[in-house]
């Protein structure tokens, strides 16, 4: 039958949804598919704490692969898969998300300051003036379509309208809602921040990027987009450790940046690449930070099993001995 999807405006062919299963039935379903349940009571408690669907992301690498040539996985689990391992992966990932968020916050605030300090002297409202931004960001693709900057302003204004911050109310009352960039930037989320940096003039991007070493503005723009995706995963408590990031990182070639030498030789789009770039940025933003030390400790708590490995997240076997992490 045809109907309207609640996740979009298109008319789509509606299919019958799967029936709801009670937690005891969920445990039975997993056991029927070959998952070892050593303690039923603990399994029920874990399902109550995490939820079946959230845990299903951690089931996936433990499910049997389909015959060669077919994509995806079978419902049945591989031999040796246990519910305890799935819960251990979920717990590991939860602690990892908390640790990653500390670095994301530090990087986000540092780039807010850098952008505001760079453009503020040009004009208090430089973030709204096309003259101070890259042409590709401000040009309309056609007369009846908005520019990327227009779309950015719509998102920014929505944040202003929704904000309950005292400083926003102050600027509404005294300045009609106008805010200089060094104030306005405090409202930007990481997505808005990364899009704005990408829309800056190359010379201004490069000026900010140069503080971190021999990296350029285009490279840093890709890093911010990539970190923005990770930030959203973390903020929504999503599975992080073996997630593939759709925002490809632009990486230095060869040994141009010794600390990043070899990065990109492994599988692309994996978490390790992002963590390495975050560590690289933190070396300049917060030189005495021990974030990398605590990260290594957290990674060392990864569940010991022949069925899953850190290679799924792109970690090289020698990553901890590389200069970047010392």
N, C-alpha and C positions, 0 to 999 in steps of 0.2 A: 504494500500500500504506500501511497505518497503522503508526505507530510512535511512540516517545516521543522528543521533542526533547531534546537535551542542554542546550539553553538554557532549558528550562522543564519543568514537570511535566505539562503538558497533552499529551494524545494528539493528534497532528497528522498530516495527510496528508504523507507523506514523498515527495519527488521526487528524481530522480537528480541528484546534484551534478555540477557542471562538472568535466571531467577536468583533471588537472594539466598545465601546459605548461612545457616547458623554457625557459630564458631565450632561446635562439635562436628558439624558436617564438613566444615572447612578442613579440620584435622583429618577426618576420614578421607576426604578427597585427596589430600596430599599423600596420605599413606597408600591409597589405592594406586597412585602414580609412582610409587617406589621410593618416596622420601622416608628416611628412617626417623621415626618419632620415639625418642628414648624416654621422654617424660611427658605424658599427655597433659598433665596439669600445667606444667611449665609452658607447653606449646599454646594452650588456651590463654594463659596469662600474656604471652608475647603477642598473640593475635589481638588481644584486647588493647595492648599498649601501642602497637604499631599499625594494626589493620592489615587485613589480607592483601589488599591491592598494593599498599606501599611495600610490603615484603615481596610481592611478586617480582619487583625489579631486581631483587637479590636472588630470586629463584632462577632467573633466566640463564646465567652461565652454568648452572647445575643441571639444566635440562638437556636431554639427548638431542644431537643434531639430526636434521632431516637427511634423507638420502642425498648423495652427491648430485649437485645441480639444482637442488631445491633450497630456497631461502628460509630462514627462520629455524625454530626449534620445535621438537615434539613436546607433548604434555608430560611424557614420562621423564623421570629423573635418572641421571647416570648412577652407576653403582657406587656406593659409598657416600652419596649425598645425604646429609643429615639436617634436621631442623635446627639443631644447635649451631651448625656452621652458618646457616642463613641469618640467625639472630646475631651471631658474632660479627658478621659482615655489616649488618644494620647498625650495630652499636659502634663499630669502628668508624663507619661513615658519619654517624652523628657527631662523634668527637672531632673528626676531621673537619666537618663543616664549621664547627665553632672556631677552630683554630684558623681556618682559612678566612673567616669573616673578620678577624682581627687585622689581617694584612690588607684586606679589601678596604676597610675603613680608613686605614692609614694612607693608603694610596689615593683614595678618593679625596680626602681632605687636602692632601698635598697638591693634587692637580687643580682643585678648586682655587687654592691660594695662588698657584703659579699662573693660571689663566687670568684671574682677576688682576693680579699684579702686572701682567703683561699688557692687557687691554685697558685697564682703568685709566692710565695716563692719557690714552688717546681720546677717550670720551667716557663720561660716567655711564652712559647707556650704550656702550659699544656692542653689547650683545644683541641689541635690536637694530643696529645700523649696518646695512649691507656693505657700506664703503670699507668697513674694517674686516670683512670676511672674504673667503675665496669665491671667485666667480661661479664655480660649479655648484656651490652651496646656495647661492642667492639667485641664480638664473632660473626662470620658469621654463620647464620643458616645452610648454606651449602656452598660448595666451589664456587658456581656460583651466590650466592646471597650476597648483601652487608649487613654489620652489621648496627645496628641502628646508630652507631657513623659515619659510612661511609655516610649514608643518611643525618645525621645531618651536616656533613662537606660540602656536596653538597649544602645544603640550605644556609649554612654560606657563602660559596664561591660565591654563586649567589648574596647575599646581598653585598658582597665586590665589585663584578663586577659592580653592578648597582648603587652603592653609588656615590654621587657627593660631599661628605663631604671633606673639606679641609684636615682633618687629614688622611683620606684614601689616598688621592693623595700624601701627604707628605710621607707616608710609602711606597707607590708604587715607588716614585722617589728615595727615599734614601735606602729603605730596600728590594726592590724587591717585595713589597706587603706584607711582613711579618709584623705581628702586635702582640705585647705581649697581653696577655689575658686582662689586665686592659685597653687596648685601644680597642681591638677587641670586647669586650663585649658591647661597646657603639653602635654597629651595630645590636645587637641581638634584635629581636622583642620578645614579651612575649612568643610566642609559642616556639621559639628557646631556650629561657631562661628556660622554664619549662621542656623541653625535656632534656636539658643538666643537670639540677639539678637532674632529675630522673636518669640520667646515671652516676652520681658521685658515688664514693665509699661510702658505708653506714656510715663509720666513719666520712667522710667529710660532708655528708648530716647532720648527727647527730650533728656535731659540730656547724653548722649554725643554726639548729633547736633549739638547747639548749638555744639560746639567748632569745627565746620567752616563755620559761617555760617548763613544763613537757610534751612536744610534741616531736615526733621523726621524723626522716628524711622521712620515708615512708608516714607519715601523711602529712607533709608539701609538699611533692611531689604531692600528690593528690590535695591539696589546690591550688597549682600553676597551675596545669592542669585545674582545675575547674575555676579559676579566668581568665585563658587565654581564655576560651570559652566566659565568660562574656565580657572580653575586646574586643573580635572580634564582638560580638553583638553590643556593644556600638559604636565601631569604624565605623560600617556599618549602624548605626542609626536604628538598628532592634528593634523589640518589646522585652522588657526586663522583665517587672514586673511580668508576670505569665508564663514566659518561663521555660521549663524543661531543666536542664543542663545534658547533656549526660555523663559528667565526675563525677562519684560518689565520694563524699568526704569521706575520712577515718577520723573518729571522735573518740575522746577518750571515753573509756567506763566508765560508772558510773560517780563518782565524782572525777575522777583522775585530771581533770582540772576544778575546781569549776566554773570559768567564762563561761565554755562551757557546764555546767551541763544541761541536758535536750535537748541539741541540737541533733537532729536525731530522737527524739520521734515522730515528726510530719511527714508529707509527705516528702519523700526524693527527692533530685534533684531540689528543689525550691530555689528561689532567697534568701529567708531569711537565709538559711544555709550559702550561700556564703557571704552575708553581715556580718553575725556574725563572720565568720573566718577572714574577712578583718578587722573588728573592733578589733579582738583579736591581729592580727599582728601589727596594727597601735598603739596599746597601748605601744608597745616596740619601734617601729620605730620612732614614733613621739608622745611622751607621753603627750604633752600639746595640741595636735590637738583637735579641736572642731568639727571634721568631723561627729562624732556620733550625736552631738547635732543638727547640721544642717540636718542630715539625718532624725532624728525624726521629725523635722519640716516639711520636705518635705513629709514624709509618711503621716503626718497628713492632707495633702491637697488631699488625695485620695478621689475621687468623692463619695459623700454620695448617696448610692442607695441600695435597697434590692436585686438588680439583680447581683451585683458584690461585692466581698469582698477581703480583703487582705489575707484571708485564702488561696486563690488560689495561692498566692506567698509563702505560708508556714509560714506566720507570726502568732505566738501564740497570743492569746488575751492579755496576760500579758507581752509581750516582752519588752515594754518600761520600766517596773519596775525591770527588771532583772539586776543584778550587772554589767553585761557586758556593758550595755548601760548608766551607770551612772558615 
